[in-house]
Amino acid sequence: MKDLMSSPATEYDWDYPTPFTLTLTPGVADIDGLNHTNNSVYVRWCDSVGWAHSEALGLNLADWQRLDRAMAIRRGEYDYLLPSVLGDELLLSTWITRSDGRLIMERRFQMIRPRDRATVMRGRWELVCIEISSGKPRRLPPAFNDIYLPAMVAVPPTDHAPD
């Protein structure tokens, strides 16, 4: 995995504007018995781009620990649309797409393979704010709203929220 951030929003057919993007390339350890990138690797990469996006916005793990708050994945959905193979360059993008400003957020993902401009994977997380020390749901702290809400992109009403 390369840890290279770019903003190729105008070059590709992204689902939403202003993506936060990492460039990734599957290595030998990422390939399964079908000679494709294993689906579990995509899940791990979504975690990586989510953290990188949060850090770029100004909230890292140390901030979460100091605030005793975290965004925990309550539900994850992944649509594996096309395979990727060893050495494919991939662009994985993420957006914060919804929040009630109190307890929940939604993060979405899209992976594009530049060589044919195809969308390989889409994902969505429903996140809930928790108190780290107890694991219980808690209200989003002001710092989370101050950082994450301005980064949120609009989702068309026909693009439904998770159940």
C-alpha positions as CSV (number, residue, x, y, z in Angstrom):
1,M,0.0,0.0,0.0
2,K,1.3,3.4,-0.9
3,D,0.4,6.2,1.5
4,L,0.0,8.7,-1.3
5,M,-2.8,11.2,-1.0
6,S,-4.1,12.9,-4.2
7,S,-7.2,14.7,-5.4
8,P,-8.0,13.4,-8.8
9,A,-11.7,14.4,-8.5
10,T,-11.9,15.8,-12.0
11,E,-10.2,12.9,-13.6
12,Y,-12.5,10.1,-12.5
13,D,-16.3,9.5,-12.1
14,W,-16.4,9.7,-8.4
15,D,-19.7,9.2,-6.6
16,Y,-19.4,12.4,-4.7
17,P,-17.3,15.6,-5.0
18,T,-13.9,16.3,-3.3
19,P,-12.8,12.8,-2.5
20,F,-10.1,12.1,0.0
21,T,-8.0,9.5,-1.8
22,L,-5.2,7.0,-1.2
23,T,-3.3,5.2,-4.0
24,L,-3.0,1.5,-3.3
25,T,-1.4,-1.4,-5.1
26,P,-2.1,-5.0,-4.1
27,G,1.0,-7.0,-3.2
28,V,1.6,-10.7,-3.1
29,A,0.2,-11.0,0.5
30,D,-3.1,-9.4,-0.6
31,I,-3.9,-11.9,-3.3
32,D,-6.1,-14.9,-2.6
33,G,-6.4,-18.4,-4.2
34,L,-8.4,-17.0,-7.1
35,N,-5.5,-14.6,-8.0
36,H,-7.6,-11.6,-7.0
37,T,-7.2,-9.1,-4.2
38,N,-8.9,-10.7,-1.2
39,N,-12.1,-8.9,-0.1
40,S,-10.7,-8.7,3.5
41,V,-7.9,-6.5,2.1
42,Y,-10.5,-4.0,0.8
43,V,-12.0,-3.8,4.3
44,R,-8.5,-3.2,5.8
45,W,-7.9,-0.5,3.2
46,C,-11.2,1.2,4.0
47,D,-10.0,1.4,7.6
48,S,-6.7,2.9,6.5
49,V,-8.3,5.6,4.3
50,G,-10.8,6.4,7.0
51,W,-8.1,7.0,9.5
52,A,-6.0,9.0,7.0
53,H,-9.0,11.2,6.2
54,S,-9.7,11.8,9.9
55,E,-6.0,12.7,10.5
56,A,-6.0,15.0,7.5
57,L,-9.0,16.8,8.9
58,G,-7.3,17.2,12.2
59,L,-8.5,14.4,14.5
60,N,-6.1,11.4,15.3
61,L,-6.2,8.5,17.7
62,A,-4.5,10.6,20.4
63,D,-7.3,13.2,20.1
64,W,-10.0,10.5,20.4
65,Q,-8.3,9.1,23.5
66,R,-8.0,12.5,25.1
67,L,-11.7,13.2,24.4
68,D,-12.6,9.6,25.5
69,R,-14.7,9.4,22.3
70,A,-14.5,7.3,19.2
71,M,-16.5,6.6,16.1
72,A,-17.2,2.8,16.1
73,I,-18.5,0.9,13.1
74,R,-22.0,-0.3,13.8
75,R,-22.6,-1.6,10.3
76,G,-20.4,-2.1,7.3
77,E,-21.5,-2.8,3.7
78,Y,-19.2,-3.6,0.8
79,D,-20.1,-4.1,-2.9
80,Y,-17.3,-5.9,-4.6
81,L,-18.0,-5.0,-8.3
82,L,-14.9,-6.1,-10.1
83,P,-11.7,-8.0,-9.2
84,S,-8.3,-6.4,-8.9
85,V,-5.1,-8.3,-9.3
86,L,-1.4,-8.2,-8.2
87,G,0.1,-4.9,-9.2
88,D,-3.1,-3.0,-10.2
89,E,-3.0,0.6,-9.2
90,L,-6.1,1.5,-7.3
91,L,-7.5,4.7,-6.0
92,L,-9.6,4.4,-2.8
93,S,-11.6,7.4,-1.8
94,T,-13.8,8.3,1.2
95,W,-16.3,10.9,2.2
96,I,-18.3,11.6,5.3
97,T,-21.8,11.7,3.9
98,R,-24.3,11.9,6.8
99,S,-24.5,12.9,10.5
100,D,-27.2,13.7,12.9
101,G,-24.8,15.9,14.8
102,R,-25.6,13.9,17.9
103,L,-24.6,10.3,17.7
104,I,-24.2,8.9,14.2
105,M,-22.2,9.4,11.1
106,E,-21.9,7.7,7.7
107,R,-18.7,7.2,5.7
108,R,-18.7,6.0,2.2
109,F,-16.0,4.5,0.0
110,Q,-15.3,4.1,-3.7
111,M,-12.4,2.3,-5.3
112,I,-11.4,3.0,-8.9
113,R,-8.9,1.2,-11.1
114,P,-7.3,4.0,-13.2
115,R,-6.2,1.8,-16.1
116,D,-9.8,1.3,-17.2
117,R,-11.4,3.9,-15.0
118,A,-13.7,1.2,-13.6
119,T,-15.2,1.2,-10.1
120,V,-14.0,-1.9,-8.4
121,M,-15.7,-1.5,-5.0
122,R,-18.1,0.7,-3.1
123,G,-18.6,0.6,0.7
124,R,-20.5,2.3,3.4
125,W,-20.1,2.4,7.2
126,E,-22.7,3.5,9.7
127,L,-20.7,4.9,12.6
128,V,-21.8,5.5,16.2
129,C,-20.0,7.7,18.7
130,I,-18.9,5.8,21.8
131,E,-17.2,6.7,25.1
132,I,-13.9,4.8,24.8
133,S,-13.7,4.1,28.6
134,S,-17.2,2.4,28.8
135,G,-17.9,1.4,25.2
136,K,-21.3,3.0,25.5
137,P,-22.9,5.3,22.9
138,R,-22.3,8.9,23.8
139,R,-23.1,12.3,22.2
140,L,-20.5,13.5,19.6
141,P,-18.2,15.9,21.3
142,P,-18.0,19.5,19.9
143,A,-14.5,18.8,18.5
144,F,-15.9,16.0,16.3
145,N,-18.7,18.2,15.0
146,D,-16.4,21.1,14.5
147,I,-14.0,18.9,12.4
148,Y,-16.2,16.3,10.7
149,L,-19.4,18.2,9.9
150,P,-17.8,20.9,7.6
151,A,-16.2,18.0,5.7
152,M,-19.5,16.3,5.0
153,V,-20.7,16.0,1.4
154,A,-24.3,16.1,0.3
155,V,-25.9,12.8,-0.6
156,P,-28.9,12.8,-3.0
157,P,-32.2,11.9,-1.2
158,T,-32.5,8.8,-3.5
159,D,-29.3,7.5,-2.2
160,H,-30.8,6.0,1.1
161,A,-29.2,6.0,4.5
162,P,-28.4,2.7,6.2
163,D,-31.2,1.0,8.0
